[in-house]
Amino acid sequence: MKFTITTDEDGMYIAECPSIPGCVSQGTTAEEAERNIQDAIKECLAVRAENAKR
């Protein structure tokens, strides 16, 4: 799944997955933000799958 990484005014790296609204993470480095958004994507998809069962 595709994601974007930008920096904020404090120098933090913000990662967002545009295809999953609200799926956002951050890190102090681009690499950390990438790892964190990959985990966030997995969790967002797991929650969606669980909600679909209801």
GUMARVEX-110443 format. One record per residue: residue number from 0; residue in three letters; x, y, z of N, C-alpha, C, O, CB in turn. Coordinates in pm, whole numbers, plus 32768, in hexadecimal, padded with zeros to 4 digits. Each point is the difference from the previous one (the first is absolute). Glycine has a CB too. Example, Ala and Ser with C-alpha at 12.3 -4.5 7.8 and 13.67 -1.06 7.14 Angstrom:
// residues 2
+-----+------+------+------+------+------+------+------+------+------+------+------+------+------+------+------+------+
| seq | type |  n_x |  n_y |  n_z | ca_x | ca_y | ca_z |  c_x |  c_y |  c_z |  o_x |  o_y |  o_z | cb_x | cb_y | cb_z |
+-----+------+------+------+------+------+------+------+------+------+------+------+------+------+------+------+------+
|   0 |  ALA | 8527 | 7DC7 | 830C | 7FA7 | 8077 | 8000 | 805A | 8078 | 8000 | 8068 | 7FFE | 8042 | 7EDB | 7F8D | 803B |
|   1 |  SER | 809A | 80DE | 7F3B | 8052 | 8077 | 8006 | 7FB3 | 806D | 8049 | 8033 | 806F | 8011 | 8043 | 7F52 | 7F18 |
+-----+------+------+------+------+------+------+------+------+------+------+------+------+------+------+------+------+
//
This chain:
// residues 54
+-----+------+------+------+------+------+------+------+------+------+------+------+------+------+------+------+------+
| seq | type |  n_x |  n_y |  n_z | ca_x | ca_y | ca_z |  c_x |  c_y |  c_z |  o_x |  o_y |  o_z | cb_x | cb_y | cb_z |
+-----+------+------+------+------+------+------+------+------+------+------+------+------+------+------+------+------+
|   0 |  MET | 8054 | 7F8C | 8000 | 7FAC | 8074 | 8000 | 805A | 807C | 8000 | 8068 | 8002 | 8042 | 7EDD | 7F81 | 8038 |
|   1 |  LYS | 8093 | 80E1 | 7F3D | 8051 | 807A | 7FF4 | 7FEA | 805D | 8075 | 7F93 | 8004 | 803A | 8065 | 7FE7 | 7ECE |
|   2 |  PHE | 8070 | 8060 | 811B | 7FF7 | 8063 | 806A | 805D | 8074 | 7FDE | 8059 | 7FF4 | 7FAC | 7F6E | 7F5A | 80FF |
|   3 |  THR | 8022 | 8121 | 7F98 | 8055 | 8075 | 7FEC | 8044 | 8023 | 8084 | 7FCC | 7FE5 | 806C | 7F9D | 8071 | 7EDB |
|   4 |  ILE | 810C | 7FE5 | 80AD | 8048 | 802F | 8077 | 8024 | 8092 | 7FE9 | 803D | 8023 | 7F9B | 801F | 7EF4 | 8099 |
|   5 |  THR | 7F7E | 813D | 802B | 8021 | 808E | 7FFE | 803C | 8024 | 8087 | 8001 | 7FAE | 805C | 7F45 | 8086 | 7EFB |
|   6 |  THR | 80EA | 8045 | 80B6 | 8031 | 8030 | 8081 | 7FA6 | 8071 | 8030 | 7FC8 | 804C | 7FB1 | 8126 | 7F72 | 8016 |
|   7 |  ASP | 7F06 | 804C | 80BD | 7FB2 | 806E | 8038 | 805E | 8070 | 802A | 8079 | 7FF8 | 7FEB | 7ED3 | 7F68 | 8062 |
|   8 |  GLU | 807A | 8109 | 7FEE | 8050 | 8075 | 8025 | 8066 | 7FE5 | 806E | 805D | 804E | 8013 | 7EE1 | 803C | 7FAA |
|   9 |  ASP | 80AF | 7F07 | 808C | 805F | 7FDB | 8069 | 806A | 7F9D | 7FD2 | 8055 | 7FD7 | 804F | 7EF7 | 8053 | 8054 |
|  10 |  GLY | 80AF | 7FB0 | 7EDD | 8062 | 7FA3 | 7FCA | 7FDA | 7F6D | 800E | 804E | 7FA8 | 7FDB | 805A | 8101 | 805A |
|  11 |  MET | 7EE1 | 7F3C | 7FFE | 7FD0 | 7F75 | 8009 | 7FD6 | 7FD1 | 7F74 | 7FD2 | 8050 | 7FAF | 7FE1 | 7FD1 | 8143 |
|  12 |  TYR | 805D | 7F5F | 7EF6 | 7FD6 | 7FC5 | 7F82 | 7F72 | 7FC8 | 8012 | 7FE7 | 7FB0 | 8059 | 810A | 8019 | 7F66 |
|  13 |  ILE | 7EB4 | 8063 | 7FEB | 7F75 | 7FD8 | 8006 | 7FE3 | 7FA5 | 7F89 | 8019 | 8025 | 7F8D | 7FA4 | 80B2 | 80EB |
|  14 |  ALA | 8010 | 7EB2 | 7FA4 | 7FE0 | 7F9F | 7F97 | 7F69 | 7FEF | 7FFC | 7FBE | 7FF7 | 8068 | 8121 | 7F91 | 7FB5 |
|  15 |  GLU | 7EEA | 8074 | 7F69 | 7F70 | 7FF4 | 7FEF | 7FE2 | 7FA2 | 7F8D | 8043 | 8002 | 7F99 | 7F9B | 80E5 | 80C2 |
|  16 |  CYS | 7FBD | 7EC6 | 7FB7 | 7FD1 | 7FA6 | 7F98 | 7F7E | 803A | 7FC8 | 7F97 | 7FF0 | 803E | 80D6 | 7F43 | 8031 |
|  17 |  PRO | 7F98 | 8110 | 7F1F | 7F89 | 8044 | 7FCA | 7F8A | 7FA4 | 7FE4 | 7F8E | 802D | 8005 | 810D | 8077 | 7F9A |
|  18 |  SER | 7F7D | 7EDD | 8044 | 7F92 | 7FA7 | 7FE0 | 7FB6 | 7FCF | 807C | 7F96 | 7FC1 | 7FF4 | 80E8 | 7FFA | 7F42 |
|  19 |  ILE | 7FB8 | 8060 | 8141 | 7FBC | 7FDE | 807D | 7FF1 | 8081 | 8051 | 805D | 8028 | 8047 | 8001 | 7EE7 | 7FB9 |
|  20 |  PRO | 7F2F | 8132 | 7FF6 | 7FED | 807E | 804A | 801F | 7FF1 | 8096 | 7FD2 | 7FA2 | 8041 | 7F7F | 809F | 7F18 |
|  21 |  GLY | 80FE | 801B | 80DA | 8023 | 7FFE | 808E | 8076 | 7FA9 | 8023 | 8028 | 7FFB | 8075 | 7EEE | 8030 | 7FB5 |
|  22 |  CYS | 8123 | 7F91 | 7F75 | 8074 | 7FAA | 801A | 807F | 8054 | 7FF4 | 8035 | 8015 | 7F93 | 7F50 | 7F1D | 8016 |
|  23 |  VAL | 80A9 | 80FE | 80CA | 8072 | 805D | 8007 | 805D | 7FD2 | 806F | 7FD3 | 7FCA | 8065 | 7FA0 | 80F7 | 7F44 |
|  24 |  SER | 810E | 7F54 | 8043 | 8061 | 7FE3 | 8068 | 8071 | 8065 | 7FF4 | 7FFC | 8058 | 7FAB | 7FC8 | 7EB1 | 8056 |
|  25 |  GLN | 80A0 | 80EA | 8053 | 8071 | 805D | 7FFE | 807E | 7FBC | 8032 | 7FFC | 7F8F | 8030 | 7F67 | 8131 | 7FF1 |
|  26 |  GLY | 810C | 7F86 | 7FD3 | 807F | 7FD0 | 8032 | 8065 | 8070 | 8003 | 7FEB | 8069 | 7FC4 | 7FE3 | 7EB2 | 7FE5 |
|  27 |  THR | 80A0 | 80CE | 809C | 8069 | 8065 | 8006 | 805B | 7FFB | 7F86 | 8049 | 805E | 7FE4 | 7FAF | 7F96 | 8115 |
|  28 |  THR | 8002 | 7F9B | 7EBE | 8048 | 7FF3 | 7F81 | 7F9E | 7FCD | 7F97 | 7F95 | 7FCC | 8023 | 8149 | 8006 | 8054 |
|  29 |  ALA | 7F45 | 803D | 7F0B | 7FA9 | 7FCD | 7F95 | 7FF3 | 7F68 | 800A | 7F95 | 7FC9 | 7FE7 | 80B0 | 80F7 | 7F84 |
|  30 |  GLU | 8026 | 7EFE | 80BA | 7FFD | 7F6E | 800D | 7FA2 | 7FD4 | 8070 | 7FB5 | 7FA0 | 7FF1 | 8136 | 8057 | 7FB9 |
|  31 |  GLU | 7F19 | 804F | 80C6 | 7FA7 | 7FE1 | 806F | 7F6E | 801A | 7FD9 | 7FA8 | 7FB0 | 801F | 810F | 8089 | 8085 |
|  32 |  ALA | 7F31 | 8035 | 7F17 | 7F78 | 801F | 7FD3 | 7FCE | 7F95 | 7F9F | 7F8B | 7FDB | 8005 | 80A2 | 811A | 8019 |
|  33 |  GLU | 802A | 7ED9 | 7F8C | 7FDA | 7F96 | 7FA2 | 7FDC | 7F80 | 804A | 7F9B | 7FC1 | 7FE2 | 80FB | 80A5 | 7F70 |
|  34 |  ARG | 7FBA | 7F74 | 810E | 7FE1 | 7F87 | 8050 | 7F7B | 8013 | 8049 | 7FAD | 7FA5 | 8005 | 814A | 802A | 8017 |
|  35 |  ASN | 7EF8 | 80A7 | 801E | 7F86 | 801A | 804D | 7F83 | 8001 | 7FA8 | 7F98 | 7FCD | 802A | 80F1 | 80B7 | 8077 |
|  36 |  ILE | 7F7F | 7FB4 | 7EE7 | 7F89 | 8003 | 7FAA | 7FE1 | 7F74 | 7FCD | 7F8C | 7FDD | 7FEE | 80A6 | 8110 | 7FCF |
|  37 |  GLN | 8033 | 7EC2 | 802C | 7FE6 | 7F76 | 7FD6 | 7FB5 | 7FB4 | 806E | 7FA5 | 7FB3 | 7FE3 | 812A | 8050 | 7F8D |
|  38 |  ASP | 7F58 | 8014 | 810D | 7FB8 | 7FC2 | 806F | 7F72 | 8039 | 800B | 7FA1 | 7FB5 | 8017 | 8138 | 8029 | 8063 |
|  39 |  ALA | 7F19 | 80A4 | 7F74 | 7F7D | 803F | 8008 | 7FA4 | 7FCC | 7F92 | 7F89 | 7FEB | 8019 | 80DF | 80E1 | 804B |
|  40 |  ILE | 7FCC | 7F21 | 7F25 | 7FB0 | 7FCA | 7F91 | 7FCD | 7F75 | 8024 | 7F8B | 7FE1 | 7FEC | 80FB | 80A6 | 7F6D |
|  41 |  LYS | 7FD2 | 7F25 | 80DB | 7FD7 | 7F79 | 8028 | 7F91 | 8006 | 8068 | 7F9E | 7FB6 | 7FF5 | 8149 | 7FF5 | 7FDB |
|  42 |  GLU | 7F28 | 80AB | 8093 | 7F9C | 800C | 806A | 7F7C | 8037 | 7FCA | 7F95 | 7FCF | 8023 | 8123 | 8054 | 8083 |
|  43 |  CYS | 7F4F | 8043 | 7F05 | 7F86 | 8038 | 7FC5 | 7FB4 | 7F96 | 7FB0 | 7F86 | 7FF6 | 8009 | 80E7 | 80EC | 7FED |
|  44 |  LEU | 7FDC | 7ECF | 7FBC | 7FC0 | 7F98 | 7FB0 | 7FC5 | 7F93 | 8059 | 7F96 | 7FCA | 7FE2 | 8109 | 8066 | 7F63 |
|  45 |  ALA | 7FA5 | 7FAF | 8129 | 7FCC | 7F9C | 805D | 7F7E | 8030 | 8041 | 7FA2 | 7FB2 | 800F | 8148 | 7FFE | 801C |
|  46 |  VAL | 7F12 | 80CE | 7FFB | 7F86 | 8038 | 803C | 7F8F | 8001 | 7F9B | 7F8F | 7FDD | 8021 | 80FC | 80B1 | 8079 |
|  47 |  ARG | 7F92 | 7F99 | 7EEB | 7F98 | 7FFE | 7F98 | 7FCB | 7F73 | 7FE9 | 7F87 | 7FEE | 7FF1 | 80E5 | 80D7 | 7FA3 |
|  48 |  ALA | 7FEC | 7ED9 | 8069 | 7FD6 | 7F75 | 7FEB | 7FA7 | 7FD3 | 8074 | 7F9B | 7FBE | 7FEB | 8138 | 8012 | 7F92 |
|  49 |  GLU | 7F54 | 8052 | 80FC | 7FB0 | 7FDA | 8075 | 7F77 | 8044 | 7FFD | 7F9A | 7FC2 | 801F | 813B | 801E | 8067 |
|  50 |  ASN | 7F28 | 809E | 7F56 | 7F81 | 8049 | 7FF8 | 7FA7 | 7FCA | 7F92 | 7F86 | 8004 | 800B | 80EC | 80C7 | 804D |
|  51 |  ALA | 7FC8 | 7F02 | 7F3E | 7FB3 | 7FC8 | 7F91 | 7FB9 | 7F7F | 8029 | 7F9A | 7FDC | 7FC4 | 8108 | 808B | 7F9A |
|  52 |  LYS | 7F93 | 7F55 | 8106 | 7FC4 | 7F84 | 8030 | 7F82 | 801A | 8051 | 7FAD | 7FA6 | 8011 | 8136 | 7FF2 | 7FF2 |
|  53 |  ARG | 7F0E | 80DF | 802D | 7F8E | 8022 | 8058 | 7F85 | 8022 | 7FB2 | 7F98 | 801E | 803B | 8105 | 8033 | 806D |
+-----+------+------+------+------+------+------+------+------+------+------+------+------+------+------+------+------+
//
